[in-house]
């Protein structure tokens, strides 16, 4: 897996065009759990090359 320190302008434009995608996170510890959430429209925003934000909607 490739990890990047920042997004390129091309990647930012690609993300902005998507209507829906999934964001996942996982802890470094083996006893944690993976969180996979669908995101769409305005719920995920790229703030700059190093920062994104997403709206958390309670289930």
C-alpha positions in Angstrom: 0.0 0.0 0.0 1.3 3.5 -0.9 0.9 6.2 1.7 1.3 9.9 0.6 2.2 12.9 2.6 -0.1 15.1 0.5 -2.6 15.1 -2.3 -1.7 16.3 -5.8 -3.9 18.8 -7.6 -5.0 16.0 -9.9 -6.1 13.8 -7.0 -8.0 16.7 -5.4 -9.9 17.4 -8.6 -10.7 13.6 -8.9 -12.0 13.4 -5.4 -14.1 16.6 -5.9 -15.9 15.0 -8.9 -17.0 11.9 -7.1 -20.6 11.6 -6.0 -19.9 8.7 -3.5 -16.9 6.9 -2.2 -15.8 5.1 1.0 -13.4 6.3 3.7 -11.7 3.7 5.9 -9.5 3.9 9.0 -7.9 1.3 11.1 -6.0 1.4 14.4 -2.4 0.4 14.7 -3.2 -1.9 17.5 -4.3 -5.4 16.5 -7.2 -5.4 19.0 -9.0 -2.4 17.3 -11.5 -2.5 14.5 -11.7 -1.1 11.0 -14.2 1.7 10.4 -15.5 1.9 6.8 -18.0 4.7 6.0 -19.8 5.7 2.8 -19.4 9.4 2.0 -21.0 11.5 -0.7 -21.8 14.9 -2.0 -20.7 17.5 0.6 -20.0 15.2 3.4 -16.3 14.9 2.6 -14.2 18.0 1.8 -10.5 18.5 0.9 -9.4 21.6 2.9 -5.8 21.7 1.6 -3.0 19.3 0.3 -2.7 17.8 3.8 -6.1 18.1 5.4 -9.6 16.7 4.8 -12.7 16.7 6.8 -15.9 14.7 6.8 -19.3 15.0 8.4 -20.1 12.2 10.9 -23.7 11.2 10.8 -24.9 9.1 13.7 -26.4 5.7 12.7 
